[in-house]
């Protein structure tokens, strides 16, 4: 990948990385007229978007079709008593960590447009490459999950009209092709501007129809069971950590600096405005859907919520079609850092994104990337695994551990209380990363035992 570790050699004296002054939550906002050094080369747009546009992108992207799995993955393993408080705690710390990380978009007068560049600048090459691996594994797995979800939505539409549908793998291939075409036509985050209105309409449309139709089932579903489904204590504990993983996925992307790079000045202040919108309006929607699904159907709620509704056929078709179309737009945001790295490496940065040469190169890059992801998704169609694995080691580290490490390294003048607080976060969330990874590995092992490659689930 083409990213570099900016200004590394200028900050290195006798083998040690010097710690620059930086800006963070406690040090105040960045002024518009601050002098910023050159950013590293990139094939994508930087500093073009308003905070309103980014807010809308965050709200709709996090309220994608994945919210229809959260009732099963978040609340069924832990129930009401532990589920609701855990959702609120995870939401709070997700917002806090994102807020802190947003404050380090500028370090020593330099603007960082990639997470791995910040880590490399402060901690050296090892952390640079570790961040790259964590991020890209997260984005690739996320994209596979989106492809799988899109394929399931198409299959559900087919089942409405025909009791026997094609194999899931055919729908996965169709989904991968459509995602690839969209990624080719819309090259970067800033180019999503015209599509965000469509995404908003589809998002609140299918969620509204789903809640209205499923609300009728609340009266007809008798003897609802809210008990956890694990018998052993160990099973309950591991399932609970799996639920926490899903909560983390529902709130975080692992790409705060990359999103922030698209914003107009002042980038720190504008991203924090967008984060406020995500963790108020956006969070209320995806948490609301999760709670509603569990309340209506109890522990019997399926992994994909529309499967449970008993409403008219048109409602099922409309919901699944809207989910599929909205996912085309949402998945594009969560896969952008991968596109940016490949485009910066292989496209001609000095030419327009829509030049003939860049169009040709982007076509081959997108085709190869989505062909590989679609093949793996078709071979391993286990939806729950993607969410739990994403929320385990990778997102816990990117969301909670690294921002505190950055704070401690860069803010040498911070008080003892601030440093102690961030060290506490590092220790607690490191333990959580281990626990959630064990839980995710257990789920994967169980599915490997029960299903073969290219299973028609």
Helices and strands as residue ranges (DSSP letters): G 9-11, E 12-13, E 16-17, H 51-62, G 65-69, H 70-70, I 71-75, H 79-102, E 106-107, E 110-111, H 115-123, H 125-161, H 168-185, G 190-192, H 193-220, H 233-251, H 256-260, H 267-277, I 278-282, H 283-297, G 298-300, G 305-307, H 313-334, H 336-346, H 356-379, H 383-389, I 390-394, H 395-396, I 397-401, H 402-410, H 416-450
